[in-house]
Amino acid sequence: MSDTVTNEPEIVTFGCRLNTYESEVMRTHARNAGLEDVVIVNTCAVTSEAERQARQTIRKLRRERPNARIVVTGCAAQIDPQRYGAMPEVDQVLGNQEKLQPESWGLAPAEKVLVNDIMSVKETAGHLIGGFEDRARAFVQVQQGCDHRCTFCIIPYGRGPSRSVPIGAVVEQVQALVKAGYNEVVLSGVDITSFGPDLPGTPTLGQMVRRLLALVPELPRLRLSSLDCIEIDDDLWRLIETEPRLMPHLHLSLQAGDDMILKRMKRRHSRADAIAFCERVRALRPDMVFGADFIAGFPTETDEMFENTLRLVEECGLTWLHVFPYSPRPGTPAARMPQVDGGLRKERAARLRARGAEAEARTLASLVGREVSVLVEKDDLGRTQHFAEIRLGTPRPPGSVLRATVTGVAGGALTGTPL
């Protein structure tokens, strides 16, 4: 590739929905600062593989863009800034707090590494952005950081303590996005069920969502990012039962289905809690579909413990699984526990993904013949209210919402005919 100068900031994003949102904040700051020929790499630290991919991408970018300014930020850069600062391909390293500040982008870097102590940050701003590049749905940050210390997780050290965006700022952001034409918004954060205790009046996540939907009645579709099943408040339970604009798809941070492993992970829920949560949700809203995060091959996990996790897929009625083989993170307690063989971790992850694929196939088959609401993502491809992928046969404008009849399943996706 030739090293062509571009006025448009190029952003490479790894990891979570929150990173996606923050990449758009940085895009706006870089544009406003008039930066030319800049590439921003927004890293993830959730696994060692995510970090390896980021470093590989940085080296590739330098080969392709020898004269560009390469700025590295995100959780991996926050946790280990000197490692990225030592890479000859990198021009500057920004911390997770600094990357969201407009002043970080306006000046030539006085120092290569600009990363503060993220644990000292007490507030988080609601950054107003006008839209998302090439995306049909918009993500809005409502919460940042995490106060919990799961033994496998390094993310609190990249994101800092839990802090919430004021409700007024969330409402203002969603109003702006709806005005810009977005029909679906996803509320995101590191641990969104911990929203509110640091704000005046200590609102809960459910109270915030209820007020948001009341103040933005023109928003057609709302989704929530990953939830902790043990932290659902009364208002959120009522919304699950009564609010049709809250999509019938919840993604749960479960991680395992064995009580001893959950205890060693320092999770706050038990196996029974997860099952009871899913049963209660379905009693309130029978068409609800669940996604879930799992870690396969956590330290000390026996075959019997893993079988408990496999069975949880059916017992909770899960559909969309995000499965990761355990990846030891230096500095976490789990990295010092007796490790499961790497090959066995991958084998268990494959078995869990296969169980998830079976559950997904059942869910897709159950939707055939039904009328669904579709958010068009690109060309003729969209997602139903249950987050199932669907092909409509004819292209429709990205971001539009329409009704369709599901006609079949092909290639792991639904097929449908617009009404």
C-alpha positions as CSV (number, residue, x, y, z in Angstrom):
1,M,0.0,0.0,0.0
2,S,1.3,3.5,-0.8
3,D,1.8,6.0,2.0
4,T,-0.9,8.4,1.0
5,V,-1.7,11.4,3.3
6,T,-5.3,11.5,4.4
7,N,-7.1,14.2,6.4
8,E,-9.4,11.7,7.9
9,P,-8.2,10.0,11.1
10,E,-8.0,6.2,10.7
11,I,-9.0,4.3,13.8
12,V,-8.4,0.6,14.4
13,T,-10.6,-0.6,17.3
14,F,-10.1,-3.8,19.3
15,G,-12.4,-5.2,22.0
16,C,-15.6,-4.1,23.5
17,R,-18.5,-1.9,22.6
18,L,-17.2,0.7,25.0
19,N,-14.0,0.9,22.9
20,T,-16.2,1.3,19.8
21,Y,-17.9,4.3,21.4
22,E,-14.6,5.8,22.6
23,S,-13.1,5.5,19.1
24,E,-15.8,7.8,17.8
25,V,-15.0,10.3,20.6
26,M,-11.4,10.2,19.5
27,R,-12.3,10.5,15.9
28,T,-14.2,13.8,16.7
29,H,-11.3,15.1,18.8
30,A,-8.7,14.3,16.1
31,R,-10.8,15.9,13.4
32,N,-11.4,19.1,15.5
33,A,-7.7,19.3,16.2
34,G,-7.0,19.2,12.4
35,L,-4.7,16.2,12.6
36,E,-3.6,14.9,9.3
37,D,-2.3,11.4,8.5
38,V,-2.9,9.9,11.9
39,V,-3.7,6.3,12.8
40,I,-5.2,5.6,16.2
41,V,-5.0,2.1,17.6
42,N,-7.5,1.5,20.4
43,T,-6.3,-1.6,22.1
44,C,-7.9,-4.3,24.3
45,A,-6.4,-6.2,27.2
46,V,-9.0,-8.8,28.0
47,T,-6.8,-11.6,26.6
48,S,-3.1,-12.0,25.7
49,E,-4.3,-12.8,22.2
50,A,-6.0,-9.4,21.9
51,E,-2.7,-7.7,22.9
52,R,-0.7,-9.8,20.4
53,Q,-3.1,-8.9,17.6
54,A,-2.7,-5.2,18.5
55,R,1.1,-5.3,18.4
56,Q,1.0,-7.1,15.1
57,T,-1.4,-4.5,13.7
58,I,0.8,-1.7,14.9
59,R,3.8,-3.2,13.1
60,K,1.7,-3.8,9.9
61,L,0.4,-0.2,10.0
62,R,3.9,1.2,10.1
63,R,4.9,-0.8,7.1
64,E,1.9,0.4,5.2
65,R,2.0,4.0,6.4
66,P,5.6,4.9,7.0
67,N,5.0,8.6,7.4
68,A,1.8,8.5,9.5
69,R,1.6,9.4,13.1
70,I,0.6,6.3,15.0
71,V,-1.1,6.8,18.4
72,V,-1.7,3.8,20.6
73,T,-4.3,3.9,23.4
74,G,-6.9,1.7,25.1
75,C,-6.7,-0.8,28.0
76,A,-3.5,-2.6,26.9
77,A,-1.7,0.8,26.6
78,Q,-3.1,1.9,29.9
79,I,-1.9,-1.2,31.8
80,D,1.5,-1.5,30.2
81,P,2.3,1.9,28.6
82,Q,6.1,1.4,28.6
83,R,5.8,-1.7,26.5
84,Y,4.0,0.2,23.7
85,G,6.1,3.3,24.2
86,A,9.2,1.2,23.5
87,M,7.8,0.1,20.1
88,P,9.7,2.0,17.4
89,E,6.6,2.0,15.3
90,V,4.6,4.0,17.9
91,D,4.7,7.9,18.0
92,Q,2.6,8.4,21.1
93,V,0.8,6.4,23.8
94,L,-2.3,7.9,25.5
95,G,-4.0,6.5,28.6
96,N,-7.7,5.7,28.7
97,Q,-8.5,9.0,30.5
98,E,-6.2,11.1,28.2
99,K,-7.6,9.7,25.0
100,L,-11.0,11.2,25.7
101,Q,-9.7,14.7,26.5
102,P,-9.7,17.1,23.5
103,E,-6.5,18.8,24.6
104,S,-4.6,15.5,24.2
105,W,-5.1,15.7,20.4
106,G,-4.4,19.4,19.7
107,L,-0.6,19.6,20.5
108,A,2.5,17.9,19.3
109,P,3.4,15.4,22.0
110,A,5.7,16.8,24.6
111,E,6.3,13.3,25.8
112,K,5.8,10.0,24.1
113,V,3.9,8.3,26.9
114,L,1.0,10.3,28.4
115,V,-0.8,7.9,30.8
116,N,-2.0,8.8,34.3
117,D,-3.0,6.7,37.3
118,I,-6.5,5.5,36.1
119,M,-7.3,4.5,39.7
120,S,-7.4,8.1,40.7
121,V,-10.1,9.1,38.3
122,K,-13.4,9.8,40.0
123,E,-15.7,11.1,37.2
124,T,-16.6,10.2,33.6
125,A,-18.1,12.6,31.1
126,G,-20.9,12.0,28.7
127,H,-19.2,12.7,25.4
128,L,-21.5,14.0,22.7
129,I,-20.9,12.4,19.3
130,G,-23.0,12.9,16.2
131,G,-22.8,9.4,14.8
132,F,-20.8,6.2,14.2
133,E,-18.8,5.5,11.1
134,D,-20.4,2.8,9.0
135,R,-22.7,1.6,11.8
136,A,-26.5,1.2,11.8
137,R,-26.7,1.3,15.6
138,A,-25.1,3.7,18.0
139,F,-23.4,3.0,21.4
140,V,-23.7,5.3,24.3
141,Q,-21.4,5.1,27.3
142,V,-23.4,5.2,30.6
143,Q,-20.7,3.9,32.9
144,Q,-17.0,3.4,33.1
145,G,-14.6,1.3,35.2
146,C,-15.2,-1.5,37.7
147,D,-15.0,-1.9,41.4
148,H,-15.0,-5.7,41.4
149,R,-11.9,-7.8,41.3
150,C,-12.6,-11.0,39.4
151,T,-9.5,-13.1,39.7
152,F,-9.1,-13.5,35.9
153,C,-9.6,-9.9,35.0
154,I,-7.1,-7.1,34.4
155,I,-9.6,-4.6,33.0
156,P,-10.2,-2.6,36.3
157,Y,-6.5,-1.7,36.1
158,G,-7.1,-0.4,32.6
159,R,-10.5,1.3,33.2
160,G,-10.2,2.5,36.8
161,P,-13.0,2.6,39.5
162,S,-16.7,2.5,38.6
163,R,-18.1,5.9,37.7
164,S,-21.4,6.8,36.0
165,V,-22.4,9.3,33.4
166,P,-25.2,11.7,34.7
167,I,-28.6,10.8,33.4
168,G,-29.1,14.2,31.7
169,A,-25.9,13.7,29.6
170,V,-27.1,10.2,28.6
171,V,-30.5,11.6,27.5
172,E,-28.9,14.5,25.6
173,Q,-26.6,12.0,23.8
174,V,-29.5,9.7,22.8
175,Q,-31.7,12.6,21.7
176,A,-28.8,13.8,19.4
177,L,-28.4,10.3,17.9
178,V,-32.1,9.9,17.3
179,K,-32.2,13.3,15.6
180,A,-29.2,12.1,13.4
181,G,-31.4,9.2,12.3
182,Y,-30.3,6.3,14.5
183,N,-33.2,3.9,15.3
184,E,-31.3,1.7,17.8
185,V,-29.0,2.6,20.7
186,V,-27.0,0.3,22.9
187,L,-26.2,1.4,26.4
188,S,-22.6,0.3,27.2
189,G,-20.1,0.3,29.9
190,V,-17.6,-1.9,31.7
191,D,-20.1,-3.0,34.4
192,I,-23.4,-1.2,33.6
193,T,-25.4,-2.8,36.4
194,S,-23.2,-0.9,38.8
195,F,-24.6,2.4,37.4
196,G,-25.6,5.2,39.7
197,P,-24.3,5.0,43.3
198,D,-21.8,7.7,42.6
199,L,-24.4,10.1,41.2
200,P,-26.7,12.5,43.2
201,G,-29.8,10.6,44.4
202,T,-28.0,7.3,43.7
203,P,-30.2,6.2,40.7
204,T,-30.2,2.6,39.5
205,L,-29.7,1.4,36.0
206,G,-33.4,0.6,35.7
207,Q,-34.3,4.1,36.9
208,M,-32.0,5.6,34.3
209,V,-33.4,3.5,31.5
210,R,-37.0,4.3,32.5
211,R,-36.2,8.0,32.5
212,L,-34.4,7.8,29.2
213,L,-37.2,6.0,27.4
214,A,-39.7,8.5,28.9
215,L,-37.7,11.5,27.8
216,V,-36.8,10.1,24.3
217,P,-40.2,8.7,23.2
218,E,-39.1,8.7,19.5
219,L,-36.3,6.1,20.1
220,P,-37.6,2.9,18.6
221,R,-35.1,0.3,19.9
222,L,-32.9,0.2,23.0
223,R,-30.4,-2.6,24.0
224,L,-28.3,-3.1,27.0
225,S,-24.7,-4.4,26.9
226,S,-23.5,-7.1,29.2
227,L,-25.4,-7.5,32.5
228,D,-24.5,-9.1,35.9
229,C,-27.6,-11.3,36.7
230,I,-27.3,-10.7,40.4
231,E,-27.6,-6.9,40.2
232,I,-30.9,-6.3,38.5
233,D,-33.0,-3.6,40.2
234,D,-36.8,-3.4,40.5
235,D,-37.2,-0.8,37.8
236,L,-35.3,-2.9,35.3
237,W,-37.4,-5.9,36.1
238,R,-40.5,-3.8,35.4
239,L,-39.1,-2.6,32.1
240,I,-38.2,-6.2,31.0
241,E,-41.9,-7.1,31.5
242,T,-43.6,-4.0,30.1
243,E,-41.3,-2.0,27.7
244,P,-41.5,-3.2,24.1
245,R,-38.7,-0.7,23.0
246,L,-36.3,-2.7,25.2
247,M,-35.3,-5.4,22.9
248,P,-36.0,-9.0,24.0
249,H,-32.3,-9.9,24.0
250,L,-30.1,-9.7,27.2
251,H,-26.4,-10.5,27.3
252,L,-25.1,-12.0,30.6
253,S,-21.7,-12.1,32.1
254,L,-21.8,-15.6,33.4
255,Q,-18.2,-16.9,32.8
256,A,-18.8,-20.4,34.2
257,G,-21.6,-22.8,35.3
258,D,-19.8,-24.5,38.3
259,D,-20.1,-23.0,41.8
260,M,-16.5,-23.8,42.8
261,I,-15.1,-22.2,39.6
262,L,-17.4,-19.2,40.1
263,K,-16.1,-18.8,43.7
264,R,-12.5,-19.0,42.5
265,M,-13.3,-16.4,39.9
266,K,-14.7,-14.2,42.7
267,R,-18.0,-13.9,40.8
268,R,-20.9,-12.7,42.8
269,H,-23.6,-15.1,41.4
270,S,-24.0,-18.8,41.8
271,R,-25.1,-21.4,39.2
272,A,-28.6,-21.3,40.8
273,D,-28.7,-17.5,40.6
274,A,-28.1,-17.7,36.8
275,I,-30.8,-20.3,36.3
276,A,-33.3,-18.4,38.5
277,F,-32.6,-15.2,36.6
278,C,-33.3,-16.7,33.2
279,E,-36.5,-18.4,34.5
280,R,-37.8,-15.1,36.0
281,V,-37.1,-13.1,32.8
282,R,-38.9,-15.7,30.6
283,A,-41.8,-15.7,33.0
284,L,-42.1,-12.0,32.5
285,R,-41.2,-12.0,28.8
286,P,-41.5,-15.4,27.1
287,D,-39.8,-14.3,23.9
288,M,-36.5,-13.2,25.6
289,V,-33.3,-14.6,24.1
290,F,-30.1,-14.7,26.1
291,G,-26.4,-14.3,25.2
292,A,-23.6,-15.1,27.6
293,D,-19.9,-14.8,28.1
294,F,-17.9,-17.9,29.2
295,I,-14.3,-18.8,30.0
296,A,-13.3,-22.4,29.2
297,G,-10.4,-24.0,31.1
298,F,-10.2,-21.7,34.1
299,P,-7.4,-22.7,36.5
300,T,-8.4,-25.8,38.6
301,E,-11.4,-26.6,36.3
302,T,-11.9,-30.4,36.2
303,D,-13.9,-32.4,33.6
304,E,-16.9,-32.5,36.0
305,M,-16.8,-28.7,36.6
306,F,-16.7,-28.1,32.9
307,E,-19.7,-30.4,32.4
308,N,-21.6,-28.2,34.8
309,T,-20.9,-25.2,32.5
310,L,-21.9,-27.2,29.4
311,R,-25.2,-28.1,31.0
312,L,-25.9,-24.5,32.0
313,V,-26.4,-23.7,28.3
314,E,-29.6,-25.8,28.3
315,E,-30.6,-25.1,31.9
316,C,-30.6,-21.3,31.3
317,G,-31.8,-21.6,27.7
318,L,-28.9,-19.6,26.3
319,T,-28.5,-18.8,22.6
320,W,-25.6,-16.5,21.7
321,L,-22.4,-17.6,23.4
322,H,-19.1,-15.6,23.5
323,V,-16.6,-18.3,24.5
324,F,-12.9,-17.6,25.4
325,P,-10.3,-20.2,26.3
326,Y,-8.8,-19.0,29.6
327,S,-5.8,-16.7,29.0
328,P,-3.6,-15.9,32.1
329,R,-3.1,-12.2,32.7
330,P,0.1,-11.4,34.6
331,G,-0.8,-9.5,37.8
332,T,-4.1,-11.3,38.3
333,P,-4.7,-13.9,41.1
334,A,-5.9,-16.6,38.6
335,A,-2.5,-16.5,36.8
336,R,-0.9,-17.9,40.0
337,M,-3.5,-20.7,40.3
338,P,-2.8,-24.3,39.0
339,Q,-3.3,-24.0,35.2
340,V,-5.3,-26.2,32.9
341,D,-3.3,-27.6,29.9
342,G,-3.5,-25.2,27.0
343,G,-4.7,-27.8,24.6
344,L,-7.5,-28.8,27.0
345,R,-8.6,-25.2,27.3
346,K,-9.0,-24.9,23.6
347,E,-10.8,-28.3,23.4
348,R,-13.2,-27.2,26.1
349,A,-13.8,-23.9,24.4
350,A,-14.5,-25.7,21.1
351,R,-17.0,-28.0,22.8
352,L,-18.8,-25.1,24.5
353,R,-18.9,-23.2,21.2
354,A,-20.4,-26.3,19.6
355,R,-23.1,-26.5,22.3
356,G,-23.8,-22.8,21.6
357,A,-24.1,-23.4,17.9
358,E,-26.7,-26.1,18.6
359,A,-28.7,-23.7,20.8
360,E,-28.4,-21.0,18.1
361,A,-29.7,-23.4,15.4
362,R,-32.7,-24.2,17.6
363,T,-33.5,-20.5,18.2
364,L,-33.2,-19.7,14.5
365,A,-35.5,-22.6,13.6
366,S,-38.1,-21.5,16.1
367,L,-38.3,-18.1,14.4
368,V,-39.2,-19.5,11.0
369,G,-42.7,-18.3,10.0
370,R,-42.8,-15.5,12.5
371,E,-43.1,-11.8,11.8
372,V,-40.0,-9.9,13.1
373,S,-38.7,-6.4,13.4
374,V,-35.5,-5.8,11.5
375,L,-32.8,-3.2,11.9
376,V,-30.9,-3.1,8.5
377,E,-27.2,-3.1,9.0
378,K,-25.8,-3.2,5.4
379,D,-27.3,-4.0,2.0
380,D,-29.9,-6.7,2.7
381,L,-28.5,-7.9,6.0
382,G,-30.1,-6.9,9.3
383,R,-30.8,-8.1,12.8
384,T,-34.1,-9.0,14.4
385,Q,-35.2,-7.8,17.8
386,H,-33.7,-11.0,19.2
387,F,-30.3,-10.1,17.6
388,A,-30.6,-12.9,15.0
389,E,-29.0,-12.2,11.7
390,I,-31.4,-12.1,8.8
391,R,-31.0,-11.7,5.0
392,L,-33.9,-9.9,3.3
393,G,-33.0,-10.6,-0.3
394,T,-33.2,-7.0,-1.4
395,P,-31.0,-4.1,-0.1
396,R,-32.6,-1.6,2.2
397,P,-31.2,1.7,3.6
398,P,-28.8,1.0,6.6
399,G,-30.3,1.9,9.9
400,S,-33.9,1.6,8.7
401,V,-36.3,-0.5,10.7
402,L,-38.9,-2.7,9.0
403,R,-41.2,-5.7,9.5
404,A,-40.4,-9.0,7.8
405,T,-41.6,-12.6,7.7
406,V,-39.0,-15.2,8.4
407,T,-39.0,-17.7,5.6
408,G,-36.1,-20.0,6.5
409,V,-32.5,-20.5,7.7
410,A,-29.5,-20.5,5.4
411,G,-25.8,-20.3,6.2
412,G,-26.3,-19.7,9.9
413,A,-28.7,-16.7,9.4
414,L,-32.4,-16.3,8.9
415,T,-33.9,-15.5,5.5
416,G,-36.9,-13.2,5.3
417,T,-39.3,-11.3,3.1
418,P,-40.0,-7.6,4.0
419,L,-43.7,-6.9,4.6
